Amino acid sequence: MQRFVVVLGAGESGMGAAYLAQKKGEKVFLSDAGRIAPEHKAELEAWGVSYEEGWHTFERMKGASLVVKSPGIPDTATVVQALRYAGIPVISEIEFAASYAPDAKWFCITGSNGKTTTTNLVYELLRAAHLDVAMAGNVGRSLARIVADEHHDYYVLELSSFQLDGMYHFRADVAILLNITPDHLDRYDHDMRNYVRSKFRICQNQTEGECFIFNADDEEIMGYMRSHPVRAALYPFSKHAGKNVLGKDVTPLHPQESLSLKGVHNQYNATAAMLAALLAKVSEETIAEVLRSFQGIEHRLEFVREVEGVRYINDSKATNVDSVWYALESMKTPVVWIAGGTDKGNDYAPLQDFVREKVHTLICLGVENQKLIRDFGGLVKNVVEVHSAQEAVAQARYFAHNGDTVLLSPACASFDLFKNYEDRGRQFKEAVLAL
């Protein structure tokens, strides 16, 4: 029987969901409160999918079998509340797409930081073992688009808290929880407990037959697990060798000398990925080879270029305080720090010691910079406000000295001046390459 599927949002997630629903013979209607990109309109028209832009018309959604909501739309949106009040299920694109791949194995990664690196690592480890695997979720193509056109035995998914919030029946075969630090609290009533519960949805439907890999050194994770038992088989990892957690022996962190990626945070990421690969029966030799050669991902502590003895690093993906903490921790030279954007309720206190020790110039790249200036103005020699990546790079070049590092590590979302963190990072790189 044909269902009526409504899709909210015409980004990568929503377009993928509309395409999958149409391909499976469902009646589809897509609604976006903003403007739909011309290339996406052309796709919708080619698929025969009806759509609207500029608003959400609830009357056109009545009678829907289900609604697939893009992760950027909050649960507090009027249309979402109206749909739920009408008794219509509102789910994520991940939940929708996974229902069409019932025989696949799902390796799912979440955490406040390190998700993309770990997801890419797990994908490369499984691929190196010649397993039939695809990567999707909060990285690359939407899962729905892939499921519509391809079949894979394994899927490696990066999952944000927003995607997890719309997942109810999905069950991960292997779930990884890397860490939980304050992020996106504006979407969680500025209550850390709500955010923690959201992250733990990654293992909500797991049973003894599935596996849960987690960071036993993370206070938020351990605090939650002590009062909320997880049913899955537990695989903790920790920097404390031989430590016993919740009755389980922990896996020690992978040694730094065997990793191409530098920094303690990448030891955690690599250890989690290694455990996932072992559960997929990937050989230890293959794991060691991939971990030695993996070069990291775009926009995450990405070396761009050295100019006049100054190294330029693109860490645009660092959209929260904890990510910037790791970035500054890894800096071994004086720093010109480019930060700012859309603040998500950040507490900058954890960064102050590193800033005092390592940063001599703060370049604020955002529309509203008062909070950054208030928290760091007294700790650094120079503070500058700019409104474009090009201007930021020009100011950085002026203040940087031979032997310094210019670090774009914003601690904030990008939507005030850029389309997304990728756009911010690429504009930064283009400006650096043009020097």
C-alpha positions as CSV (number, residue, x, y, z in Angstrom):
1,M,0.0,0.0,0.0
2,Q,1.4,3.4,-1.0
3,R,2.2,5.7,1.9
4,F,2.2,9.5,2.0
5,V,5.7,10.6,3.1
6,V,6.3,14.3,4.0
7,V,9.9,15.5,4.0
8,L,10.9,18.7,6.0
9,G,14.0,20.4,4.6
10,A,15.7,20.4,1.2
11,G,19.3,20.0,2.3
12,E,21.3,16.8,1.7
13,S,19.3,14.8,4.2
14,G,15.9,15.9,3.0
15,M,16.7,15.5,-0.7
16,G,18.0,12.0,0.0
17,A,14.9,11.1,1.9
18,A,12.6,12.4,-0.9
19,Y,14.6,10.5,-3.5
20,L,14.4,7.3,-1.6
21,A,10.7,7.6,-0.8
22,Q,9.9,8.4,-4.5
23,K,12.0,5.5,-5.7
24,K,10.2,3.1,-3.4
25,G,6.9,4.2,-4.8
26,E,5.7,6.4,-2.0
27,K,3.7,9.6,-2.5
28,V,6.1,12.4,-1.5
29,F,5.7,16.0,-0.6
30,L,8.7,18.1,0.4
31,S,8.4,21.4,2.4
32,D,11.2,23.9,3.2
33,A,10.7,27.1,5.1
34,G,13.6,28.7,3.3
35,R,14.6,28.9,-0.3
36,I,15.4,25.6,-2.2
37,A,18.6,25.6,-4.2
38,P,17.9,25.7,-8.0
39,E,19.7,22.4,-8.5
40,H,17.6,20.8,-5.9
41,K,14.4,22.1,-7.5
42,A,15.5,20.6,-10.8
43,E,16.0,17.2,-9.1
44,L,12.6,17.3,-7.4
45,E,10.9,18.1,-10.6
46,A,12.8,15.4,-12.5
47,W,11.6,12.9,-9.8
48,G,8.0,14.1,-9.9
49,V,8.1,15.2,-6.3
50,S,5.8,18.0,-5.3
51,Y,7.3,20.7,-3.1
52,E,6.9,24.1,-1.5
53,E,9.4,26.7,-0.3
54,G,9.3,29.8,1.9
55,W,6.9,28.3,4.5
56,H,5.4,25.1,5.8
57,T,1.7,24.5,4.9
58,F,0.3,22.2,7.6
59,E,-2.9,21.6,5.5
60,R,-0.8,20.0,2.8
61,M,0.7,17.5,5.3
62,K,-2.5,16.2,6.8
63,G,-2.9,12.5,6.4
64,A,0.8,11.8,6.1
65,S,1.9,8.3,7.1
66,L,5.1,9.7,8.5
67,V,7.3,12.8,8.3
68,V,11.1,12.7,7.7
69,K,12.6,15.8,9.4
70,S,16.0,17.2,8.5
71,P,18.3,17.4,11.6
72,G,18.7,21.2,11.3
73,I,15.0,21.7,12.1
74,P,14.4,21.8,15.9
75,D,11.7,19.8,17.6
76,T,10.3,23.1,18.9
77,A,9.4,24.3,15.4
78,T,5.7,25.0,15.1
79,V,5.2,22.6,12.2
80,V,6.9,19.7,14.0
81,Q,4.8,20.3,17.1
82,A,1.6,20.5,15.1
83,L,2.5,17.2,13.2
84,R,3.2,15.4,16.5
85,Y,0.0,16.8,18.0
86,A,-1.9,15.3,15.0
87,G,-0.3,11.9,15.9
88,I,1.9,11.7,12.8
89,P,5.3,10.1,13.5
90,V,8.3,12.5,12.9
91,I,11.5,10.6,12.3
92,S,15.1,11.3,11.1
93,E,16.3,10.5,7.6
94,I,18.7,7.8,9.2
95,E,15.7,6.0,10.7
96,F,13.8,6.2,7.4
97,A,16.7,5.0,5.2
98,A,17.8,2.2,7.5
99,S,14.3,0.6,7.3
100,Y,15.1,-0.1,3.7
101,A,18.3,-2.0,4.5
102,P,17.2,-4.5,7.1
103,D,20.0,-7.0,6.6
104,A,22.9,-4.5,6.8
105,K,25.4,-4.2,9.7
106,W,25.4,-0.8,11.3
107,F,28.6,0.7,12.8
108,C,27.5,4.0,14.4
109,I,29.7,6.8,15.9
110,T,28.7,9.8,18.0
111,G,30.4,12.1,20.5
112,S,30.9,15.8,20.9
113,N,34.3,15.6,19.2
114,G,36.2,13.3,17.0
115,K,33.1,11.8,15.2
116,T,34.2,12.5,11.7
117,T,37.8,11.3,12.2
118,T,36.7,8.1,13.9
119,T,34.0,7.5,11.3
120,N,36.5,7.9,8.5
121,L,38.9,5.6,10.3
122,V,36.3,2.8,10.8
123,Y,35.3,3.1,7.2
124,E,38.9,2.9,6.0
125,L,39.6,-0.1,8.3
126,L,36.6,-2.1,7.0
127,R,37.4,-1.1,3.4
128,A,41.0,-2.2,3.8
129,A,39.7,-5.6,4.8
130,H,37.7,-5.8,1.5
131,L,34.3,-5.6,3.2
132,D,31.4,-4.2,1.3
133,V,31.0,-0.9,3.2
134,A,29.6,2.6,2.7
135,M,30.0,5.7,4.9
136,A,27.1,8.2,5.5
137,G,25.2,10.1,8.1
138,N,26.6,13.4,9.2
139,V,29.4,13.2,6.7
140,G,29.4,12.9,2.9
141,R,26.2,11.7,1.1
142,S,23.0,11.2,2.9
143,L,22.3,7.6,3.9
144,A,18.9,7.7,2.1
145,R,20.6,8.6,-1.2
146,I,23.0,5.7,-0.9
147,V,20.3,3.2,0.1
148,A,18.2,4.3,-2.8
149,D,20.8,3.3,-5.4
150,E,23.2,0.9,-3.8
151,H,23.3,-2.2,-1.5
152,H,26.1,-2.7,1.1
153,D,26.7,-5.2,3.8
154,Y,28.1,-2.7,6.2
155,Y,27.3,1.0,6.8
156,V,29.5,3.3,8.9
157,L,27.5,6.2,10.2
158,E,28.5,9.5,11.8
159,L,25.5,10.5,14.0
160,S,24.9,13.9,15.5
161,S,22.7,14.4,18.5
162,F,20.1,16.0,16.2
163,Q,20.0,12.9,14.0
164,L,19.8,10.6,17.1
165,D,16.8,12.6,18.4
166,G,14.7,11.4,15.5
167,M,15.7,7.7,15.9
168,Y,13.3,5.4,17.7
169,H,13.5,1.9,16.4
170,F,16.9,1.8,14.7
171,R,19.5,-0.5,16.3
172,A,23.2,-0.2,15.9
173,D,25.2,-3.4,15.7
174,V,28.3,-1.6,17.0
175,A,27.8,1.8,18.7
176,I,30.7,4.1,19.6
177,L,30.4,7.0,22.1
178,L,33.6,9.0,22.1
179,N,33.0,11.7,24.6
180,I,30.3,14.2,25.8
181,T,31.2,17.8,26.4
182,P,28.9,20.9,26.3
183,D,27.7,21.5,22.7
184,H,24.4,22.6,21.0
185,L,23.0,23.4,24.4
186,D,20.8,26.0,22.8
187,R,18.8,23.0,21.3
188,Y,18.6,21.3,24.7
189,D,17.1,24.0,26.9
190,H,20.7,24.8,28.1
191,D,20.5,21.6,30.2
192,M,23.5,19.3,29.9
193,R,21.4,16.3,31.0
194,N,19.2,16.6,28.0
195,Y,22.2,16.6,25.7
196,V,23.7,13.5,27.5
197,R,20.4,11.6,27.1
198,S,20.4,12.5,23.4
199,K,23.9,11.0,22.9
200,F,23.0,7.8,24.7
201,R,20.1,7.2,22.2
202,I,22.9,5.6,20.1
203,C,22.5,2.5,22.2
204,Q,18.9,2.8,23.3
205,N,17.7,-0.3,21.4
206,Q,20.8,-2.5,21.7
207,T,20.6,-5.9,23.4
208,E,23.2,-8.4,24.6
209,G,23.9,-9.3,20.9
210,E,25.2,-5.8,20.0
211,C,28.3,-4.0,21.1
212,F,28.9,-0.6,22.8
213,I,32.3,0.9,22.6
214,F,32.8,3.9,25.0
215,N,35.4,6.2,26.5
216,A,35.8,5.2,30.1
217,D,37.7,8.4,30.9
218,D,34.7,10.6,30.1
219,E,33.0,11.8,33.3
220,E,29.6,12.4,31.6
221,I,29.6,9.0,30.0
222,M,30.5,7.2,33.2
223,G,28.1,9.2,35.3
224,Y,25.2,8.3,33.1
225,M,26.1,4.6,32.8
226,R,26.4,4.1,36.5
227,S,22.7,5.0,36.9
228,H,21.5,3.9,33.4
229,P,22.7,0.3,32.6
230,V,23.4,-0.4,28.9
231,R,22.2,-3.8,27.7
232,A,24.8,-4.3,25.0
233,A,28.2,-6.0,25.4
234,L,30.5,-3.4,26.8
235,Y,33.9,-2.4,25.3
236,P,35.4,0.4,27.3
237,F,38.8,2.1,26.4
238,S,40.9,4.3,28.7
239,K,44.3,5.9,29.1
240,H,44.6,4.0,32.4
241,A,45.9,0.5,31.5
242,G,44.4,-2.3,33.4
243,K,41.5,-0.2,34.8
244,N,38.3,-2.1,35.5
245,V,35.1,-0.3,34.5
246,L,31.6,-1.5,35.3
247,G,33.1,-5.0,35.7
248,K,34.9,-4.9,32.4
249,D,38.6,-4.8,31.6
250,V,39.4,-1.7,29.4
251,T,41.4,-1.5,26.2
252,P,44.4,0.9,26.7
253,L,44.9,3.7,24.2
254,H,46.7,2.9,21.0
255,P,50.3,4.1,21.3
256,Q,51.1,7.5,19.7
257,E,54.2,6.2,17.9
258,S,52.1,3.8,15.9
259,L,49.7,6.5,14.6
260,S,50.1,9.0,11.8
261,L,47.6,11.3,13.5
262,K,49.0,13.3,16.4
263,G,47.5,14.3,19.7
264,V,46.0,12.4,22.6
265,H,42.5,13.0,21.2
266,N,43.5,11.0,18.2
267,Q,44.7,8.1,20.4
268,Y,41.1,7.9,21.7
269,N,39.7,8.1,18.2
270,A,42.0,5.4,16.9
271,T,41.4,3.1,19.8
272,A,37.6,3.3,19.3
273,A,38.1,2.6,15.6
274,M,40.4,-0.3,16.3
275,L,37.9,-2.0,18.6
276,A,35.1,-1.6,16.0
277,A,37.4,-3.1,13.3
278,L,38.3,-6.1,15.6
279,L,34.5,-6.7,16.1
280,A,34.2,-6.8,12.3
281,K,37.0,-9.5,12.2
282,V,39.5,-7.1,10.6
283,S,43.1,-8.5,11.1
284,E,45.5,-6.8,13.5
285,E,48.0,-6.4,10.6
286,T,45.4,-4.5,8.5
287,I,44.5,-2.3,11.4
288,A,48.1,-1.4,12.2
289,E,48.8,-0.6,8.5
290,V,45.7,1.7,8.2
291,L,46.4,3.5,11.5
292,R,50.0,4.2,10.5
293,S,49.0,5.6,7.1
294,F,45.7,7.5,7.8
295,Q,46.2,11.2,7.1
296,G,43.1,12.7,8.7
297,I,40.2,14.7,7.2
298,E,39.5,18.1,5.7
299,H,38.9,20.9,8.1
300,R,40.2,19.1,11.2
301,L,43.7,20.3,12.1
302,E,44.4,20.3,8.4
303,F,47.8,21.8,7.4
304,V,47.2,24.2,4.5
305,R,50.6,25.9,3.8
306,E,53.6,27.5,5.2
307,V,54.2,31.2,4.2
308,E,57.2,33.2,5.4
309,G,57.9,30.7,8.1
310,V,54.3,30.7,9.4
311,R,52.2,27.6,9.3
312,Y,48.5,27.9,8.5
313,I,46.1,25.3,10.0
314,N,42.4,24.8,9.0
315,D,40.4,23.5,12.0
316,S,37.1,24.9,10.9
317,K,35.3,21.8,12.1
318,A,36.1,22.8,15.6
319,T,32.7,24.2,16.4
320,N,32.8,23.8,20.2
321,V,35.1,24.6,23.0
322,D,36.3,21.1,23.6
323,S,37.5,20.8,20.0
324,V,39.5,24.0,20.3
325,W,41.0,22.8,23.6
326,Y,42.5,19.8,21.7
327,A,43.7,22.0,18.9
328,L,45.4,24.5,21.2
329,E,46.8,21.6,23.3
330,S,48.6,20.3,20.2
331,M,50.2,23.7,19.3
332,K,53.9,23.8,19.9
333,T,54.5,27.4,18.6
334,P,53.1,30.8,19.3
335,V,49.6,31.1,17.9
336,V,47.5,33.6,16.0
337,W,44.0,32.3,16.8
338,I,41.1,32.9,14.4
339,A,37.8,32.2,16.3
340,G,34.2,33.2,16.4
341,G,30.9,32.7,14.6
342,T,27.5,31.8,16.0
343,D,27.9,31.1,19.7
344,K,26.1,28.0,21.1
345,G,26.1,29.0,24.7
346,N,29.9,28.4,25.0
347,D,31.8,28.5,28.3
348,Y,35.3,29.6,27.3
349,A,36.9,29.1,30.7
350,P,38.6,25.8,29.8
351,L,40.6,27.6,27.1
352,Q,42.0,30.4,29.1
353,D,45.2,28.8,30.3
354,F,46.2,27.7,26.8
355,V,45.3,31.1,25.4
356,R,47.4,32.9,28.0
357,E,50.3,30.6,27.4
358,K,50.2,30.2,23.6
359,V,48.1,32.9,21.8
360,H,49.4,36.4,21.2
361,T,46.7,37.5,18.7
362,L,43.0,36.8,18.6
363,I,41.2,37.5,15.3
364,C,37.4,37.4,15.9
365,L,35.7,36.2,12.7
366,G,32.0,36.7,13.4
367,V,29.1,39.2,13.5
368,E,28.9,39.3,17.3
369,N,32.3,39.1,19.0
370,Q,31.7,40.7,22.3
371,K,31.8,37.4,24.3
372,L,35.1,36.4,22.8
373,I,36.6,39.8,23.4
374,R,35.3,39.9,27.0
375,D,36.7,36.4,27.9
376,F,40.1,36.7,26.1
377,G,40.8,40.4,25.6
378,G,42.8,40.6,28.8
379,L,44.8,37.5,28.0
380,V,46.3,38.3,24.6
381,K,48.3,41.2,23.2
382,N,46.2,41.9,20.1
383,V,42.5,41.5,19.4
384,V,41.1,42.2,15.9
385,E,37.5,41.9,14.5
386,V,37.0,40.8,10.9
387,H,34.0,39.8,8.8
388,S,35.5,37.6,6.0
389,A,38.0,34.7,5.7
390,Q,40.1,36.9,3.4
391,E,40.3,39.7,5.9
392,A,41.1,37.2,8.7
393,V,44.0,35.8,6.7
394,A,45.3,39.2,5.9
395,Q,45.2,40.3,9.5
396,A,46.8,37.0,10.6
397,R,49.7,37.5,8.1
398,Y,50.2,41.0,9.5
399,F,50.5,39.9,13.2
400,A,52.2,36.5,12.7
401,H,56.0,36.1,13.0
402,N,58.4,33.6,11.6
403,G,57.9,30.3,13.5
404,D,54.2,31.1,14.5
405,T,51.1,29.1,13.7
406,V,47.9,30.7,12.4
407,L,45.1,28.5,13.6
408,L,41.5,28.7,12.4
409,S,39.7,26.9,15.2
410,P,36.4,28.8,15.7
411,A,34.7,27.2,18.8
412,C,31.4,28.4,17.1
413,A,29.0,27.5,14.4
414,S,29.5,29.2,11.0
415,F,26.1,30.3,10.0
416,D,26.5,34.0,10.6
417,L,29.0,34.6,7.7
418,F,29.2,31.2,5.9
419,K,27.0,28.4,4.6
420,N,28.6,25.9,6.9
421,Y,31.9,24.9,8.5
422,E,33.1,23.5,5.2
423,D,32.5,26.8,3.4
424,R,34.3,28.6,6.2
425,G,37.3,26.2,5.9
426,R,37.5,26.3,2.1
427,Q,37.3,30.1,2.1
428,F,40.1,30.2,4.6
429,K,42.2,27.8,2.6
430,E,41.6,29.8,-0.6
431,A,42.8,33.0,1.1
432,V,45.9,31.3,2.4
433,L,46.8,29.7,-1.0
434,A,46.4,33.2,-2.6
435,L,49.0,34.8,-0.3
